[in-house]
Amino acid sequence: MWPFTTDNKPTCRLCKVHCYKPEKREQIRQIMRYAGPRMLLYYPADAIKHMIREMMLKIKRKRK
């Protein structure tokens, strides 16, 4: 059973339930290292929302 909805799914980097095998996760990490910074240029609003969601999840986890 999938524990997340589209509203509360964390970013892959912070997710406790991994959808991919370790090799695939490493490949995705490398892709995001390339694509992440470019996202700020082409889709700044989406990139900022992504960063805010990630920061909020980190804060929420620290409080528990």
C-alpha positions, 0 to 999 in steps of 0.5 A: 500500500502506498502511504502517500498522496500527491500532496504529501509525497516527499522528494525522492532524496528524503523519502523513507519508502524507496520506489527504485533499486539502489542503482536506479536511485544513483542514476536519478541522483546524477540526473537531478544534479544536472537538471536541478540547477537548470530548473531554476532557469526554466521553471523558477516557480516550480523549483522554489516550490520544490525547495520549500517542500523539501525544507518543510519536510526536514523541519517537520521530521526534526520536530518528531 
